[in-house]
């Protein structure tokens, strides 16, 4: 009986340690390790030239040299819609500090236009085909899920990768850190 209890205790401690490690990793997401493939993926991202809600082409390269918050989202994605008001508020707050937000919507132009009209999003929304989601896999989104947010520093290096909702606090902390440099 003692042996079974000891084994159970070891299993519980191992499980708790694993859960704590997973929790800590999720609380402090780190950028993926820089590799030639990752640099190539960032290059592909910055080479995108996508239409905005007025139909005007918006090259992502126009924002090189700024801290760039790129949010892949869709109108049919509840967590995506939920985080956009905080993104809008922070885009206004950090606009004069060299920070640029852009939302890359995997949706129809009509849905994005209607959403923008209703929500008054404070940053550019561009519209991409579903095939653009495959680029997110190269950027660290293995499941190609939404929302997916990527933050590039002023030099174009990945500073944060987040699959799922990015909290306002986490985003503000990262922007405060990056906008100082």
Secondary structure in CASP SS format (residue, H / E / C, confidence):
PFRMAT SS
TARGET T0000
AUTHOR 0000-0000-0000
METHOD secondary structure of the structure
MODEL  1
X C 1.00
X H 1.00
X H 1.00
X H 1.00
X H 1.00
X H 1.00
X H 1.00
X H 1.00
X H 1.00
X H 1.00
X H 1.00
X H 1.00
X H 1.00
X H 1.00
X H 1.00
X H 1.00
X H 1.00
X H 1.00
X H 1.00
X H 1.00
X H 1.00
X H 1.00
X H 1.00
X H 1.00
X H 1.00
X H 1.00
X H 1.00
X C 1.00
X C 1.00
X C 1.00
X C 1.00
X C 1.00
X C 1.00
X C 1.00
X C 1.00
X H 1.00
X H 1.00
X H 1.00
X H 1.00
X H 1.00
X H 1.00
X H 1.00
X H 1.00
X H 1.00
X H 1.00
X H 1.00
X C 1.00
X C 1.00
X E 1.00
X E 1.00
X E 1.00
X E 1.00
X C 1.00
X C 1.00
X C 1.00
X C 1.00
X E 1.00
X E 1.00
X E 1.00
X H 1.00
X H 1.00
X H 1.00
X H 1.00
X C 1.00
X C 1.00
X C 1.00
X E 1.00
X E 1.00
X E 1.00
X E 1.00
X E 1.00
X E 1.00
X E 1.00
X C 1.00
X C 1.00
X C 1.00
X C 1.00
X H 1.00
X H 1.00
X H 1.00
X H 1.00
X H 1.00
X H 1.00
X H 1.00
X H 1.00
X H 1.00
X H 1.00
X H 1.00
X H 1.00
X H 1.00
X H 1.00
X H 1.00
X H 1.00
X H 1.00
X H 1.00
X H 1.00
X H 1.00
X C 1.00
X E 1.00
X E 1.00
X E 1.00
X E 1.00
X E 1.00
X E 1.00
X E 1.00
X E 1.00
X C 1.00
X C 1.00
X H 1.00
X H 1.00
X H 1.00
X H 1.00
X H 1.00
X H 1.00
X H 1.00
X H 1.00
X H 1.00
X H 1.00
X H 1.00
X C 1.00
X C 1.00
X C 1.00
X C 1.00
X E 1.00
X E 1.00
X E 1.00
X E 1.00
X E 1.00
X C 1.00
X H 1.00
X H 1.00
X H 1.00
X H 1.00
X H 1.00
X H 1.00
X H 1.00
X H 1.00
X H 1.00
X C 1.00
X C 1.00
X C 1.00
X C 1.00
X C 1.00
X C 1.00
X C 1.00
X C 1.00
X C 1.00
X E 1.00
X E 1.00
X E 1.00
X E 1.00
X E 1.00
X C 1.00
X C 1.00
X C 1.00
X C 1.00
X C 1.00
X E 1.00
X E 1.00
X E 1.00
X E 1.00
X E 1.00
X E 1.00
X C 1.00
X C 1.00
X C 1.00
X C 1.00
X H 1.00
X H 1.00
X H 1.00
X H 1.00
X H 1.00
X H 1.00
X H 1.00
X H 1.00
X H 1.00
X H 1.00
X H 1.00
X H 1.00
X H 1.00
X C 1.00
END
